[in-house]
Amino acid sequence: MSDEAWVKIPTEEELGWDAATGGGYEFSFLPAMGRLIMAHPVIGTALVQLLSTVMFGPGELTRRERELVASVSAAAQDCFY
């Protein structure tokens, strides 16, 4: 698997992100998904809407089951989130 992203994910510096503020979270870094959403508003908005539908929309799976499916899917794709 390639280390290159299909969509350019900008660095924290390119976005002007200040680690001291943490962007509302207690991270000392800005995760790649956050950088993607900030840099590509159209793509980011669509991803956030999809995530909200999949994780919080009506369905038969509980929240825990949805999180489990997401975790297994991420692991199968060598995703560290």
N, C-alpha and C positions, 0 to 999 in steps of 0.2 A: 504494500500500500504506500502510495506517495505521501510525502510530508507537505506537499503543496496543496493549498486550498483551491477549490474551484472558483470561489468568489473571493476577491481580495479582502482580507481582514486587516484593517489598519492597526497600527500600534497605538498604545495609550498616548504617546507623544503626538502622533498625527491627529488624534481626536482632541487633544488639549485636555485630557482627563487628569484630574488632580487626585492622586492617591491619598492625600491627607483628608479629603472630604469623604472618600469611599463611595460616593454616589448613593448614599443612603444605606449602604451595607458595611459590615465590618471587615471587608476584604482589603488586603494590601495591594491588590491587583484588580484589573478589570478583565473578567473572563472573556474568552474569544466570542461566545455567543452574544454577550453584551456589546462587544465592539462591532460585531456584524450588524446587530439591530440599529445601533447608533449611526453607523456609516451608510446604511442602505435603508432609508425610511420606508420605501415601498415594500421591499422584501421583508424588512423587520416587522412592519405592521402586519403583514400576512402571516408571518411565523407566529407572532404573539396571538393573533386571532385563532390560528389553527391549534396552538397549544391550549388555549382557553377552552376551545370546543372539545378537544380530545380528553383533557384532564378534568374538566369541570362540568361538561355538558351532560345531558341525560344519557343514561345507559345502564346496562346490567352490572357492570364491574364497579366494585367499591374503589375509593381513592387509593387504598393500599394496593389493590390488585392492579390498578392503572400504573402506579409507581413501579411495581414489580415488572410489568411488561416493558415500561420505558427503560428500566435498568438493564434488563436482559437484552433488549434491542440495542442499546448503546454498547454494551459489552461485546455483542456479536459483531459490531462494526469497529471494534478497537477504539471506541470513544471514551475518553476519560471523565466525562461528566456523569 
